[in-house]
Amino acid sequence: MSFSRSTTLFVTVLCLFAVTHSANTAPAESPGKPTKAAVDRWMKELSNWGRWGTHDELGALNLITPAKRKQAAALVRDGVSVSLARDTEVQKAVDNGSPFVHEMTNTAANPVLGQYVMDTYSVSYHGWAHSHMDALCHMFYQGKMYNGYSQQEVTAKGSGRLAITNVKNGIFTRGILMDIPRLKGVPYLEPGQAIYPEDLDAWEKRAGIKVEPGDVVLIRTGRWARRANKGPWDIASKAPGLHASCARWLKQRDAAMLGSDAASDVMPSGIEGVAQPIHQLVLIAMGMPIFDNLDLESVSSAANQRKRWDFLLTAAPLAVPGGTGSPLNPIATF
């Protein structure tokens, strides 16, 4: 087979274009399957370090301004409050290795001074069972916490920086429920099912709301509805939750906090070497505290009844100096 000179030139140019176009457009990594290197890069790209000063310990909670609190207060129309906390889990289970301990120390049989009954609570609250808040000192990355504070700040006496006492004045802002099972027309998500940025966009469109600076984003997966239906499972190994790519979405919206009915991250994460990328990016890079293991079933019903997915959100952690977090009972008020 023979080619004319013009045909040969055309083929050569076409081949060069194809090679050049491929080199310029081929992604370095699949956006659907980020790597540890991508998460390391996002730690810098999404960082809020220094944004509110080199000595800042509030992080994204700085976005809850007096004006934001006034806006949130105006959301109270019905005067109806709904708890977002799970009743304490006192039975050991595959998803509850450290049950809440409630011990009666004085009862009707032995009241103090003949009148008072008393009890003692004990809980190891971090994990997958108890509703709690993660302080910014809860997690390290390359020896650092949010805003560059050293992990050496955390000793046997607690954390000298970023402790839960920085939130002693409480949280008072707009909460937004993102009801992903309702979006998908199912009662709950299945273990290991990931939530992507496009799901968050779709929920905003359906609910007619948009996450704004200073909001608390609450992700319902239906974890407790599934547990009630099918029993507990090893949620630490296989949980529905946010894909790592949602971290950029949260940063773009300037959310103040993240919460969910599990621990926010999809498990497994799908990223070798990074067990919980959402926790890492949110707590450490963005300085955004996290609510874990909330019970969002009642607020889902209340919100759906009103077709309102935003509300006043209030929460007050225990004032424990050096604490890495706190059990708590957040309240949604419509």
C-alpha positions in Angstrom: 0.0 0.0 0.0 1.3 3.4 -1.0 0.5 6.9 0.5 0.9 10.2 -1.1 3.1 12.8 0.6 0.1 14.8 1.7 -1.6 11.8 3.2 1.6 10.8 5.1 1.9 14.4 6.5 -1.8 14.3 7.5 -1.3 11.0 9.4 1.8 12.3 11.1 0.0 15.4 12.3 -3.0 13.4 13.5 -0.8 11.1 15.5 1.1 14.0 17.1 -2.2 15.6 18.0 -3.5 12.4 19.6 -0.4 11.9 21.7 -0.3 15.6 22.8 -4.1 15.7 23.5 -3.8 12.5 25.5 -0.8 13.8 27.6 -2.7 17.1 28.3 -6.1 15.6 29.2 -5.3 12.3 30.9 -5.9 12.7 34.7 -3.1 12.0 37.0 -5.4 9.9 39.1 -9.0 8.7 38.9 -11.3 11.2 40.6 -13.4 8.2 41.7 -10.5 6.5 43.4 -8.3 9.1 45.2 -5.0 7.9 46.5 -3.1 8.7 49.8 -1.1 11.2 47.7 -4.3 13.0 46.8 -5.4 13.2 50.4 -2.0 14.5 51.4 -2.4 17.2 48.7 -5.9 18.1 49.9 -4.5 18.5 53.4 -2.8 21.6 52.1 -5.3 22.7 49.5 -8.3 22.6 51.9 -6.4 24.0 54.9 -7.7 26.7 57.2 -4.4 26.9 59.1 -3.7 30.6 59.9 -7.0 31.8 58.5 -8.1 33.1 61.9 -4.6 33.7 63.2 -1.6 31.6 64.2 -3.0 31.0 67.7 -6.6 30.2 66.8 -8.2 27.2 68.5 -11.8 27.5 67.3 -11.2 26.6 63.7 -14.3 26.7 61.5 -16.5 27.5 64.5 -15.2 31.1 63.9 -17.8 31.1 61.1 -20.6 31.1 63.7 -20.7 34.8 64.1 -23.2 36.9 66.1 -25.0 37.6 62.9 -25.2 33.9 62.2 -26.7 33.2 65.6 -29.3 35.8 65.0 -30.1 34.2 61.6 -30.4 30.8 63.3 -32.7 32.1 66.1 -35.1 33.4 63.4 -35.6 29.8 62.2 -37.7 29.0 65.3 -41.3 29.2 64.1 -43.1 26.3 65.6 -41.2 26.2 68.9 -40.8 22.4 68.6 -37.6 20.8 69.7 -36.2 17.4 68.7 -33.2 15.6 70.3 -30.4 14.4 68.0 -28.8 12.2 70.6 -29.0 8.4 70.8 -30.3 7.0 74.0 -27.3 5.6 75.9 -26.3 2.1 74.7 -25.8 0.0 77.7 -25.5 -3.5 76.1 -22.3 -4.7 74.7 -22.5 -5.4 70.9 -20.4 -5.7 67.8 -20.8 -1.9 67.4 -20.5 -1.1 71.1 -17.3 -2.4 72.7 -17.6 0.0 75.6 -21.2 0.2 76.9 -22.4 3.2 78.8 -22.4 2.4 82.5 -25.2 3.7 84.7 -24.7 2.6 88.4 -27.2 3.5 91.1 -25.2 4.3 94.2 -28.2 5.3 96.4 -31.8 4.1 95.8 -35.0 3.9 97.8 -33.4 1.2 99.9 -30.6 3.5 101.0 -31.3 7.1 100.3 -28.8 9.8 101.4 -30.2 11.6 104.4 -33.3 9.6 103.9 -34.3 11.7 100.9 -31.9 11.6 98.0 -31.1 9.0 95.4 -27.9 9.1 93.5 -26.1 7.5 90.6 -22.8 7.4 88.7 -22.2 7.5 84.9 -19.2 6.1 83.2 -18.5 6.1 79.4 -15.7 5.7 76.9 -17.5 7.8 74.4 -15.3 7.9 71.3 -16.2 5.1 68.9 -19.3 4.0 67.1 -22.0 3.8 69.7 -22.4 7.0 71.8 -23.5 10.4 70.5 -20.5 12.7 71.0 -18.5 15.6 69.7 -14.9 15.4 68.5 -12.7 18.3 69.6 -10.0 19.5 67.3 -7.3 17.7 69.4 -8.8 14.3 68.6 -6.6 13.5 65.7 -3.0 14.0 64.4 -1.5 14.1 60.9 2.3 14.0 60.5 2.7 15.0 64.2 0.4 18.0 63.9 -3.1 19.0 64.9 -5.2 21.8 63.4 -3.4 25.1 62.9 0.0 23.4 63.3 -0.2 22.6 67.0 2.1 19.7 67.9 0.7 16.3 69.0 3.0 16.7 72.0 0.4 19.0 73.4 -1.6 15.9 74.3 -0.3 14.3 77.5 -1.6 12.2 80.3 -3.2 15.3 81.7 -5.2 16.0 78.5 -4.6 18.3 75.6 -3.0 21.7 76.2 -4.4 23.0 72.9 -7.7 22.6 71.0 -9.5 20.9 73.9 -13.2 20.7 74.2 -13.2 23.7 76.6 -12.8 25.9 73.6 -16.5 25.2 72.9 -17.6 25.8 76.5 -19.9 28.6 75.3 -21.8 26.1 73.2 -23.0 25.9 69.6 -25.9 28.0 68.4 -26.3 28.1 64.6 -28.3 26.8 61.6 -28.4 23.1 61.2 -29.1 21.5 57.9 -30.2 17.8 57.6 -29.1 16.1 54.4 -31.4 13.0 54.3 -29.6 10.8 51.8 -31.8 7.7 52.2 -34.9 9.9 51.6 -33.1 11.3 48.5 -32.6 7.8 47.2 -36.0 6.5 48.1 -34.8 3.9 50.6 -35.2 3.5 54.4 -31.4 3.4 54.9 -28.1 3.2 53.2 -26.3 -0.2 53.2 -23.0 -0.7 54.9 -20.1 0.5 52.7 -22.3 2.7 50.5 -20.6 6.0 49.7 -22.1 9.4 49.5 -20.6 11.7 46.8 -20.6 15.5 46.3 -23.3 15.1 43.6 -25.5 13.5 46.2 -25.1 16.5 48.4 -25.8 18.8 45.4 -28.9 16.7 44.6 -30.2 17.0 48.1 -29.8 20.8 48.2 -31.8 21.0 45.0 -34.5 18.7 46.2 -34.8 20.4 49.7 -34.6 23.9 48.2 -31.8 24.9 50.5 -28.1 25.7 50.2 -25.4 25.2 52.8 -24.0 28.5 53.8 -21.0 29.7 55.9 -21.4 28.8 59.6 -23.9 26.0 59.1 -23.7 22.6 60.7 -24.1 19.8 58.0 -25.9 16.7 59.3 -25.7 13.6 57.2 -28.4 11.0 57.7 -27.5 7.5 56.5 -30.3 5.7 58.3 -27.7 3.8 60.4 -30.0 3.4 63.4 -33.1 2.5 61.3 -31.0 -0.3 59.7 -29.8 -1.5 63.1 -33.4 -1.6 64.4 -34.4 -3.7 61.4 -31.4 -6.0 60.9 -29.5 -5.8 64.2 -26.0 -4.4 65.0 -23.1 -5.1 62.6 -19.4 -4.3 62.6 -19.9 -0.7 61.5 -16.2 0.1 62.2 -15.3 -2.1 59.2 -18.3 -1.4 56.9 -20.3 1.8 57.2 -22.2 4.1 54.9 -20.8 7.6 54.8 -19.1 10.4 52.9 -16.6 9.7 50.2 -13.3 11.6 50.6 -14.2 13.9 47.7 -16.9 15.5 49.9 -14.3 17.3 51.9 -13.8 19.8 49.2 -17.5 20.3 49.0 -17.7 21.1 52.7 -14.8 23.6 52.4 -16.4 25.3 49.4 -19.6 25.8 51.5 -17.6 27.0 54.5 -19.5 24.7 56.9 -18.7 25.2 60.6 -19.3 21.6 61.6 -20.1 18.1 60.3 -22.2 15.5 61.9 -23.8 12.1 61.1 -25.5 9.1 62.6 -22.2 7.1 62.3 -18.7 8.6 62.0 -19.1 10.5 58.7 -16.6 8.5 56.7 -17.6 5.7 54.4 -15.9 2.5 55.6 -13.8 1.1 54.1 -12.6 4.4 52.7 -11.3 2.9 49.5 -8.0 4.8 50.0 -5.0 2.6 50.9 -3.2 4.0 53.9 -6.0 6.4 54.9 -8.6 4.9 57.1 -10.8 7.9 57.7 -10.0 10.7 55.2 -13.1 12.8 56.0 -12.1 12.9 59.7 -8.5 13.7 58.8 -9.4 16.5 56.4 -12.2 18.0 58.4 -10.7 17.9 61.9 -7.1 18.7 61.1 -6.9 20.6 57.8 -10.2 22.6 58.1 -10.5 22.8 61.8 -14.1 21.6 61.7 -15.3 19.7 64.8 -17.5 16.6 64.3 -20.6 15.1 65.8 -20.5 11.3 65.7 -23.3 8.7 66.2 -26.2 11.1 66.3 -29.7 9.7 66.1 -31.2 11.5 63.2 -34.4 9.4 62.8 -36.7 11.7 64.8 -35.4 14.9 63.2 -35.8 13.3 59.8 -39.5 12.7 60.5 -40.0 16.2 62.0 -38.3 17.8 59.0 -40.2 15.8 56.5 -43.5 16.6 58.2 -42.7 20.3 57.8 -40.9 20.1 54.5 -38.2 22.1 56.2 -34.7 20.8 56.4 -33.0 23.6 58.3 -33.5 24.6 62.0 -31.9 26.1 65.0 -29.2 23.7 66.2 -27.9 24.0 69.8 -25.4 21.9 71.6 -23.3 22.2 74.7 -20.3 19.8 75.4 -19.1 19.2 79.0 -16.5 21.7 80.1 -13.6 19.2 80.6 -10.2 20.9 80.6 -7.9 19.0 78.2 -10.8 16.9 76.9 -10.6 15.4 73.4 -14.4 15.6 73.0 -17.6 15.2 74.9 -20.8 13.2 75.1 -23.7 15.6 74.4 -27.3 16.0 73.4 -27.7 18.3 70.4 -31.2 19.8 69.9 -33.0 20.9 66.7 -35.7 23.5 67.2 -38.1 24.2 64.4 
